[in-house]
Amino acid sequence: MASLITCPHCGVRPKEEFTIRGDASLVRPTLTASDEAWHDYVYVRANPRGRTLEHWQHVAGCRRFLVVERDTFTHEVHSVTDGAAFATENGR
């Protein structure tokens, strides 16, 4: 059975229509942050097991950016939110 993702704009679609764009839990450092803070933001990544927030883009559909809550162990998708709505809700 194919993995399916429910796009808030297009409905249920196969995961092959999407591209993972990276960790959605990161917060960009301020412009005056230290070089070490910027280094960590750009290059250092955790590889957690379990639920994570990820940026995905619906490249074969509406082309919108989404925030997907996904379990990295089971690959189960728990929630999908429009990226702009996620940013507004989280003050980004």
C-alpha positions in Angstrom: 0.0 0.0 0.0 1.3 3.4 -0.9 1.9 6.1 1.7 -0.6 8.9 1.5 -0.4 12.5 2.7 -3.5 14.7 3.1 -2.6 18.0 1.6 -4.7 20.8 3.1 -5.2 22.2 -0.4 -5.4 19.1 -2.7 -6.7 16.4 -0.4 -5.2 12.9 -0.1 -2.2 12.4 -2.4 0.6 9.8 -2.7 3.8 10.7 -0.9 5.7 10.6 -4.2 4.1 14.0 -5.1 6.0 15.6 -2.2 9.6 16.5 -1.5 11.0 16.8 2.1 12.7 20.1 2.6 14.1 19.7 6.1 13.5 20.2 9.8 10.6 22.5 10.7 11.5 22.8 14.4 14.6 24.9 13.8 14.5 28.6 14.8 16.7 30.9 12.8 19.3 32.8 14.9 19.2 36.6 15.1 21.5 38.5 12.8 23.7 39.4 15.8 24.0 35.7 16.9 27.5 34.2 17.3 29.2 32.4 14.6 28.8 29.2 16.6 25.0 29.7 16.7 24.9 30.1 13.0 27.2 27.1 12.4 24.9 25.0 14.5 21.8 26.3 12.7 23.3 25.6 9.2 25.3 22.4 9.7 24.4 20.5 12.8 21.3 18.3 12.8 19.8 15.8 15.2 18.5 12.5 13.8 15.7 11.8 16.2 13.7 8.6 16.3 10.0 9.3 16.7 7.7 12.2 16.0 9.3 15.2 14.2 8.1 18.3 12.3 9.4 18.5 8.7 9.0 21.0 5.9 7.5 19.3 2.8 6.7 20.8 -0.6 3.8 19.5 -2.7 5.9 19.7 -5.9 3.4 17.7 -8.1 0.4 19.5 -6.9 -0.3 23.0 -5.4 3.5 23.6 -4.9 2.7 24.9 -1.4 5.0 24.3 1.6 3.6 22.2 4.3 4.6 21.2 7.8 4.2 17.5 8.3 4.4 15.8 11.7 5.8 12.4 10.9 7.2 9.5 12.9 10.7 8.8 11.6 10.6 5.2 12.9 7.2 4.1 11.6 6.8 6.7 8.8 3.3 7.4 10.0 2.0 10.9 9.2 0.2 12.4 12.2 -0.7 15.8 10.9 -0.2 18.2 8.0 -0.4 22.0 8.3 0.0 24.7 5.7 3.4 26.2 6.1 2.2 29.8 6.2 -0.4 28.9 8.8 2.3 27.1 10.9 4.6 30.2 10.7 1.8 32.5 11.8 0.7 30.3 14.7 4.3 30.0 15.9 5.3 33.6 15.5 7.8 33.1 12.7 
